[in-house]
Amino acid sequence: METIWFVILAVMVAGYVVFDGFDLGVGVVHLYAARTDAERRRVLASIGPVWDGNEVWLLAAGGILFLAFPTVYASSFSGFYLPLMIVLWLLILRAIAIEFRNHLESPIWQPVWDVVFAGSSGLLTILFGAALGNVVRGVPLDAEGVFFLPLWTDWTPGAAPGVLDWYTVLAGLAAFATLTAHGALWVVLKTDEAVRERSRRMFGWAWAALIPLLALMTWATFEIQPHVPERLFSNPAGLILPAVAVTALIAMRWFDGRRRELEAFVASCGFIVFLLLGAVFGLYPFLLPSNVDPALGLSVENAATAPGALRLALYWFVPGFALITVYFWYIYSRLAGKVPAEEAG
């Protein structure tokens, strides 16, 4: 039962990165892809009906963590208190930038909020990538499962690291490139003419940057967290996940080069999902490893709530998740196609 909820948590996180990831990427690319106010309104209209709903996946992941693995929830929210507050404020800034930009017609007001939207979106992608890097690297847990990380120390992933070191910053840059490419493909899918072509160029740049960043991340992960390669190579079936991710990465470029916009975006979704699932498979059974002593890590065995509670919660989760799936299918099917210029406001 604990493993089932571990998988459910991984699916919720992957869902958040796929759905909210593209509108974070839209924030990164829109200053370059859209040059005029009309173009920027059109780009924002492509995510306007869905961006806040996409964040439900993040809330669901937090709720599942609290329900199924309360020890990890308590440890993470205290240990990562400072970066979580930064993430919260960036989410707030991003939301008010979308909502406030059209409240006044001014040559100063709207460009300011466009910059806030782009900056907060870009910083969020980097911080979310750094968060994943912290989980993979491990944190200095004590015997009671407690830790605290400053924002940075000496920038090395040693026994007393900070939230930011060279490894987590590398993870943040990889996440930035991944979600920039993902968001650019969404804009390509939803717009046309000049905006689409500029977005296609940004996708090409992000995709080219992603290749060396992923290679470096793979090497660094194998060096810093030996549990990941040990588990992957001791369970060869798990190698299918990163293999599919690499295939999807190549397919993104192949489909984009042939102007098959929907297939390119779906390939980007597949790349993100299988990359994250590969990382989760490599970390299992740990949810939060210890970089001091592996025995102190929080795993599905020592961090889960009572099996009876997990079983009862599953009975409620299945129909709830089915309703969410139907809702998302309905919304996205209704919003299929290009954003018409006349509806960009």
ChimeraX attribute file (.defattr): number of C-alpha atoms within 10 A of each C-alpha:
attribute: neighborCount
match mode: 1-to-1
recipient: residues
	/A:1	15
	/A:2	21
	/A:3	14
	/A:4	13
	/A:5	21
	/A:6	22
	/A:7	15
	/A:8	18
	/A:9	22
	/A:10	20
	/A:11	18
	/A:12	19
	/A:13	20
	/A:14	24
	/A:15	22
	/A:16	21
	/A:17	26
	/A:18	23
	/A:19	20
	/A:20	24
	/A:21	29
	/A:22	28
	/A:23	29
	/A:24	27
	/A:25	27
	/A:26	30
	/A:27	28
	/A:28	28
	/A:29	25
	/A:30	27
	/A:31	18
	/A:32	13
	/A:33	24
	/A:34	21
	/A:35	13
	/A:36	11
	/A:37	13
	/A:38	14
	/A:39	19
	/A:40	20
	/A:41	20
	/A:42	26
	/A:43	29
	/A:44	22
	/A:45	18
	/A:46	25
	/A:47	23
	/A:48	16
	/A:49	13
	/A:50	17
	/A:51	19
	/A:52	12
	/A:53	12
	/A:54	21
	/A:55	17
	/A:56	17
	/A:57	21
	/A:58	17
	/A:59	14
	/A:60	17
	/A:61	20
	/A:62	15
	/A:63	15
	/A:64	20
	/A:65	21
	/A:66	16
	/A:67	17
	/A:68	25
	/A:69	26
	/A:70	16
	/A:71	20
	/A:72	23
	/A:73	18
	/A:74	14
	/A:75	19
	/A:76	19
	/A:77	14
	/A:78	15
	/A:79	21
	/A:80	18
	/A:81	16
	/A:82	16
	/A:83	20
	/A:84	17
	/A:85	12
	/A:86	14
	/A:87	18
	/A:88	13
	/A:89	14
	/A:90	21
	/A:91	17
	/A:92	12
	/A:93	18
	/A:94	23
	/A:95	17
	/A:96	14
	/A:97	20
	/A:98	20
	/A:99	12
	/A:100	13
	/A:101	19
	/A:102	14
	/A:103	9
	/A:104	10
	/A:105	9
	/A:106	10
	/A:107	9
	/A:108	9
	/A:109	14
	/A:110	19
	/A:111	14
	/A:112	12
	/A:113	20
	/A:114	20
	/A:115	17
	/A:116	21
	/A:117	26
	/A:118	21
	/A:119	16
	/A:120	22
	/A:121	27
	/A:122	24
	/A:123	18
	/A:124	25
	/A:125	26
	/A:126	21
	/A:127	25
	/A:128	20
	/A:129	22
	/A:130	26
	/A:131	21
	/A:132	17
	/A:133	24
	/A:134	25
	/A:135	18
	/A:136	27
	/A:137	25
	/A:138	25
	/A:139	28
	/A:140	23
	/A:141	23
	/A:142	13
	/A:143	11
	/A:144	9
	/A:145	19
	/A:146	16
	/A:147	16
	/A:148	20
	/A:149	19
	/A:150	15
	/A:151	15
	/A:152	13
	/A:153	15
	/A:154	12
	/A:155	17
	/A:156	15
	/A:157	21
	/A:158	17
	/A:159	13
	/A:160	17
	/A:161	23
	/A:162	21
	/A:163	25
	/A:164	25
	/A:165	21
	/A:166	15
	/A:167	23
	/A:168	28
	/A:169	20
	/A:170	21
	/A:171	29
	/A:172	25
	/A:173	23
	/A:174	26
	/A:175	28
	/A:176	28
	/A:177	27
	/A:178	29
	/A:179	34
	/A:180	31
	/A:181	32
	/A:182	33
	/A:183	30
	/A:184	32
	/A:185	29
	/A:186	28
	/A:187	34
	/A:188	28
	/A:189	24
	/A:190	23
	/A:191	21
	/A:192	16
	/A:193	8
	/A:194	13
	/A:195	22
	/A:196	21
	/A:197	16
	/A:198	21
	/A:199	28
	/A:200	24
	/A:201	16
	/A:202	22
	/A:203	28
	/A:204	19
	/A:205	14
	/A:206	20
	/A:207	22
	/A:208	14
	/A:209	17
	/A:210	21
	/A:211	17
	/A:212	12
	/A:213	20
	/A:214	19
	/A:215	11
	/A:216	15
	/A:217	19
	/A:218	13
	/A:219	11
	/A:220	16
	/A:221	19
	/A:222	14
	/A:223	13
	/A:224	16
	/A:225	18
	/A:226	13
	/A:227	18
	/A:228	21
	/A:229	17
	/A:230	13
	/A:231	17
	/A:232	20
	/A:233	12
	/A:234	11
	/A:235	12
	/A:236	9
	/A:237	9
	/A:238	17
	/A:239	17
	/A:240	13
	/A:241	20
	/A:242	20
	/A:243	15
	/A:244	17
	/A:245	23
	/A:246	18
	/A:247	14
	/A:248	23
	/A:249	23
	/A:250	17
	/A:251	20
	/A:252	28
	/A:253	18
	/A:254	15
	/A:255	17
	/A:256	20
	/A:257	13
	/A:258	9
	/A:259	14
	/A:260	13
	/A:261	20
	/A:262	17
	/A:263	17
	/A:264	27
	/A:265	25
	/A:266	18
	/A:267	24
	/A:268	27
	/A:269	24
	/A:270	22
	/A:271	27
	/A:272	23
	/A:273	24
	/A:274	20
	/A:275	21
	/A:276	21
	/A:277	21
	/A:278	21
	/A:279	19
	/A:280	20
	/A:281	21
	/A:282	23
	/A:283	24
	/A:284	18
	/A:285	19
	/A:286	23
	/A:287	22
	/A:288	25
	/A:289	26
	/A:290	24
	/A:291	24
	/A:292	16
	/A:293	15
	/A:294	13
	/A:295	12
	/A:296	18
	/A:297	25
	/A:298	22
	/A:299	22
	/A:300	22
	/A:301	12
	/A:302	15
	/A:303	20
	/A:304	23
	/A:305	17
	/A:306	12
	/A:307	12
	/A:308	10
	/A:309	12
	/A:310	18
	/A:311	15
	/A:312	10
	/A:313	15
	/A:314	16
	/A:315	10
	/A:316	10
	/A:317	14
	/A:318	10
	/A:319	11
	/A:320	11
	/A:321	12
	/A:322	10
	/A:323	12
	/A:324	13
	/A:325	11
	/A:326	10
	/A:327	12
	/A:328	14
	/A:329	11
	/A:330	11
	/A:331	12
	/A:332	12
	/A:333	10
	/A:334	9
	/A:335	14
	/A:336	11
	/A:337	13
	/A:338	14
	/A:339	20
	/A:340	13
	/A:341	15
	/A:342	8
	/A:343	9
	/A:344	16
	/A:345	11
